[in-house]
């Protein structure tokens, strides 16, 4: 590792094969905590390159615990995290709305490393028990239209650096890997990114694949459609900018969609929204992300049709039913 660190400290970057080999060795615990911290710190001072991201991703997918999902047209709605905004769990809430609307969801998530409450924190707090058994995951998907894949259960490297990431409390390149290494390999991915430079790297990487992706970036720095400012959306077909009004909503403020101070508070907000007790602004942000995700699959008609489906799912209790079935 010392040679790699010296190489990187001299402002060099890793090739795809070097990045892959290093990630495999990190997962095998071949380096001490100080060495791994120094390695991670390099990428706090500069952006990751496309080759490095490809290498790290390839290593994680190669080492992943295999999972077989019987449905072939699932979607994952996920953000990189690390935008520093501490919002409610928008992508996870949108996932239940989408599941309630009839689209199967294979949600990949983790504990929050650079935020108070990640998707794994909130679901665990609400009583969900993580699974890595394909039969159980398929059973969840069949009964609830959604299953949840807790990242450390499938990725040894993420498990080995979990404490380090939490102790750093900063956005690291592992934030960028999470949305790219869902072991269920969903056909559709809606990925929120915190800046446009990262969006470009994702775009270069994902456009080589057969699966359909949508990259979402709030222009004021959110890794989701926040409705606090305009949103840039990038797909294989091009890119567009949408205002809150374009998506059928009124603008909101950061305070309107803030998470709680603790996991318990955030979990209570999460459940309240699913139970129909969310504020207008909380509901709007969840519905915007769910509607765009439904529309991305090209299975539910126009965006306006998808918005109606999402509203029916949330307001009609279908999203809550999906959540309760997953928990049962």
N, C-alpha and C positions, 0 to 999 in steps of 0.2 A: 504493500500500500504506500510506503514512503516514496517509491519511485513515481507512482501514479500522482501522488499529491504534489511532488516537486514539478512534475510535468504540467499539471494543471495550474499551479501557482505561477508558472512562467507564461501564463496566458494562452496555453494550448487547449485544444478541445479533444475529446475522445472520438475515435472511430466507432462505428456501430458494433463491431466485434469486441473492441476494448470495453465499451460500455456494458455489453452483454456479459462478458466474463467477470467484470467487477461486481455487477449486481448478483450474479450467481454466488460469488465468494462472500458477499455481504450476507446473503441468505443462509449460507453454510457457517456463519459466525466465525469466519477466518480472521476477522479484524477485531481489535478492541474498540470500546466505545469512543475513545478519544479519536481514533483514526476515522471511524465512520462519521463522527461529528464534523471533523475537519473536511471530509469528503463532501458531506451535505452542505457545509458552509460555502464551498466554492460556488454552488448554484444559487446561493442567496445573494451573491455579488454580481452575477450575470445570468442572463437567460440561458436555458438549456438549448442545445442545437437539435435540429431534426434528427441527425444521425445518433446522437446520444439518447434522445427519447425513443427512437426505434429500437436501439440496443437494449435499453432498460425494459421496455415493453416486451420484447421478444423473450428476454430472460424470465420475466414474471409469468408469461403465458406458458413457457416451456416447463416451468416448475410447478404450475398450478395444480391443485387437487382436481382431478377430472370430474365433470358433472355432465349428466345427460338430461337435457330438457326436451320433452317430447314435442312441445309446440314449436313451430318453426318461424312464427311471425310475431314474436314478442317485441316489446319496447323497453328501453331503460331511460329514465329521466334522471339526470344526475348533474351535479356541478363540481367543479374543481375544488370549491371551497377556497378559503384564503383571501376572500375579498375584503375581510375586515369589517363587514357591515353588521354582523350578528343579527341576521333576520330570522324569522320563524322558519321552520323546515319546509320551505316552499316546494322543492322538487319531490319530497316524500309525500306531502299532502296531495300534490298534483297526481302522483302515481296512483293513489287510492281513488281519486276522482276519475282518472282514466280507466282504471280497472272496473269501477262501478258503471262506466259508460259502455263497457263491452270489449275493451282491448286488453289482451293479456300482457302483464308487466313482469319482467324479471329484473327486480331492483337490486342494484349493487350498491353497498354502502359501508360505512366504517364509523368508528368513534371520531368525534371531533378532535383534531390535533391543533389547529390554529383557530378554533372557534369553541364556544362553550358546549354546544350540543350538536353532535352529528346525528345522522339518521339512525345509526346503531344505538346511540345513547338514548334517544327518545323512544324507540321501539322497545328496547330492553326495559326502560323505566315503566312503560305501559304494559309489560308482562310478556313480551315475545321472547321465545327461546330460540336462539340461533341454531341452524341446521346445516349440515353439509352432505346429507344423504339424498341422492337423486330421487329416490322413491318418495321421500317426504316432501321434497321441493315440488315435484310434479303433482303430488296430492294437494298441496297448498294452491298451486296454480289452477288446478281443476276446480276446487271448491270456492276459492276466493278471487280468482282471476289475477292473482298476484302472488309471487314468492319473493323472499328477501334473502340475498346472498351477502352474509357478513364477510367483508374482504379478508380479514386475518385467518378465517377458517379455510380459505382457498389459496392464499398466497403466503408461503413461509417467510418470504422476505419482508412483507408488511408486518408480520408478527414479530420478527426479530428486531425491527426498528421502531415498534410502537411506543415503547417507553421513551426512547430518544426523541421522537417527534413530539410527544406530549410535553416533555421537559423543556424542549426548545420553545414550543408554543408559537412557532413561526411557520409561515407558508414555505414548504419545501417542494422539491421536484416530485416527491411522492404524491402531492396533491394532483399533479398533472397526470400521473399514471393511473390513478383510481378509475376515472371514467373510461380508460382505454383497455382495461384488463378484466372486464366482466366475463367470468368463466362460462356463463350461459350463452355467450356470443349472440346477443339479440339482433334481429334483423334491422331494427330501427333504434337509433340512439339520438336523444336530445341532450346535448351537453352544454352546460353553462360555463363560460370562461371569464376570468376576471380582467383580462386585457386583450387588446387586438393583436399584439405580437404573438401571443400564445395561440390565439384563434387561427392565425395564419399557419403556424406550425402544425396544429391539428388538421387544418384543411389539407395541407400537403400530404400528411400521413394518411388520412381517411379517404381521400378521393381515389386512392389506388385500389380500394376494396369494393366488393360487390354489395356490402351492406349499406343501408341508407343512413346518413347522418344529418343532423341539424345542429349548428353551433349558435349559441345565444349569448349576447353580451349587452348588458346595460351600459349605455355610453357614459354614465357617471360612475362606472367601476363595479357594477354588480355582476355576479356569475349566474344571472337568471333574468327573466322579465320582471323587473321590480315595479314598473309603472311610475317610478320616481323621475324618469327621464326617458328619452327615446331608446329603442332597442335595435341593435343590429342583428340580423338573422342571416346566416350563411348556410347554404346547402350545395349539393352537387350542381344545381341549376343556376346558381348565382347568389347574389346578396341584396338585401333590402333593409331599409330603416323604417321602423314603425313607431308611431307615437301611441300613447295610451288611448287616444280617441280612435286611431286606426284599428285598434284591437277591440273597441267597444266599451272602453272604461274611462273613468275620470282619473286624473293623476293622483298619486298618493305621496306621502312624505316618509322619510326614514322612520320616524317615530311610529307611524301607523302600522309598520310591519316588523317592529323590533321583537326579538325573542325575549324570554325571561332572563333573569339574572342567574338562575340555576337550572339544572336539567329538569327538576320537578316542576318549576314554573313553566318552562317551555313545553313540557309534556302535557301540562294542563291546557295550555293554549291550543296545542295540537289537537287534543281530543275535543275541546270546545268547538273548534272550527268544523270538525267532522260531524259533530252533533247538531250543527246548524246554529250555534251560538257565537260564531265569529262575527267580527265587525264587517261593515260593508267593504272597507279597504282590504282587510285580510282576505276576505272571500274573493275580491276582485283579482288580487295577485295570484292566488291559487288557480282561479278559473282561467286567467290569461295563459298561464303556463300549461294547464291541462288542455285547453282548446287548441293551442298551437301544436301540442304533442299529438293529439288526435288527428288533426289536419295533416300532420307530417306523414301519417301512414297511408294516406290516399284511399282510405276505406270508408270514410264517414261523411262524404260529401264536402260542401263548401266550408270555409272557415265559420261562417254564420251558423251552419248546421252543427258544426262541432261545438260551438259556444253554447248552443241550446242543449246539446247532449251533456256537456259538462255541467251546466246549471241544473239540469234534471238529476244528474248523478249526485251532486252535492246537496241541493235543496230537497231532493226527494228521498234522501237517506240511503241511496245505493252505494255511495262511497263509504258511509259508515258501516253498512252491512258487509262490504268487502273487507274492511278493517277488522270487524268482529269475527268474521269467518277465518281470517288469517290467525287471529289470536286464539281461536278455539282449539 
